[in-house]
Amino acid sequence: MKQKLKAKNNNPRPNECQLIEETLKLARPWGLEAEVMWTAMQNYQKFHDSAPETYNIEWALKCGIDEWDL
């Protein structure tokens, strides 16, 4: 089951922080918080500089979620 990440417009936190929090909540029941974030940050580091508008933090977090089948 593919999870959708969605930031809330009425939340004062930056959208990226909201997406990170949501990703960590998805990973927590399986104790995979570090693994999901590690995968996300590895993908972000590898691709972000080449096309920042495409390879943004939301994309990277989705990569982490998909990699760990959450």
Steps between C-alpha positions, in 0.01 A plus 500: 500500500652829390478778755434860400679781675303819546592816688219700660476860380370629834794356697763761595785251453686500168358245256824303493491457879142378482594245233795375705276462806242308296770272358637426847148415622462252214832333582463493879274192538774287340793678663627613160530874560878511454498268199231695316671833568839359402361383166323832445811705572722280284265552205470873573878542512550303179241673282400838645777711344417383147132610512391651835145567385452129420720334760377684809454383859148370430634283217782373721263411784279307259811310386570402861140390554497297179838341569373364832153408368307720737 
